[in-house]
Amino acid sequence: MKNGWPTRHLFGVPIQALTMHQVLSIVDETIDRRGRLLIGVVNAAKLVNMGRDEVLGRSVLGTDMILADGMAVVWACRLLGRRLPERVPGVDLMHRMLARGAERGYRVFCLGATEEVLSVAVKRMKREHPGVVIAGYHHGYFDPDQEPDIVEKIRARRPDILLVAITSPKKERFLARWSEEIGVPVCHGVGGAFDVLAGKVKRAPQAWQRLGLEWLYRVVQEPRRMWRRYLVTNTLFCYMVLSELLGRNRPAGMSCGR
């Protein structure tokens, strides 16, 4: 068990068997003691890509807590007899952390998206969670040589929570490189959540989410960009689950760095 938390393994990746309520309690406790909690989330596509990208695999495995962001991950674990209590989507966790932050006065730094999207997302956070303190923000389109300055800016604002809305694997690599030096108690990679907050991307309705069809909703919104990506990753994910169910070895290139 990682840090004493119940854990289920899928393709060698330790996924914490925690509820949303339990995760939020851990977040609060970490902030109270000024500890360190680096949160990672996985869905079917990321688990596939971890097997093809060694750096991404190491970065995700280097987080303190890995949560099941996608229903496909929950279903796969159940099929394999490794039951998870529920799905903990990264975007929902972000909203719950902001709501908790509004009650407790947490300081939040937002990193990611374009300047335009980020500005709209921050305004919505302030409007919906007026008690939370937005300690600072910075867009996500920066070069590696700019990272030390961004890290120093984050450190200077002394946030309790860092939300990183950058696409994989850049997000995971950034957090793996800098989470120790940033000195923020809780770091959470939220992917495209700022685009959703800003209204640039629509999130799938609850019915689609319950059926595990958020990926299909994305394809409907952006068919040219998304259909091939999800066709490949979903097919590979199903093959990996079937292989593990039948006790076969994963195909070459499917190792997650362990």
Summary of the structure (lengths in Angstrom):
residues: 258
radius of gyration: 17.8
end to end distance: 16.6
largest distance: 52.1
contacts: 841
relative contact order: 0.16
helix: 54%
strand: 15%
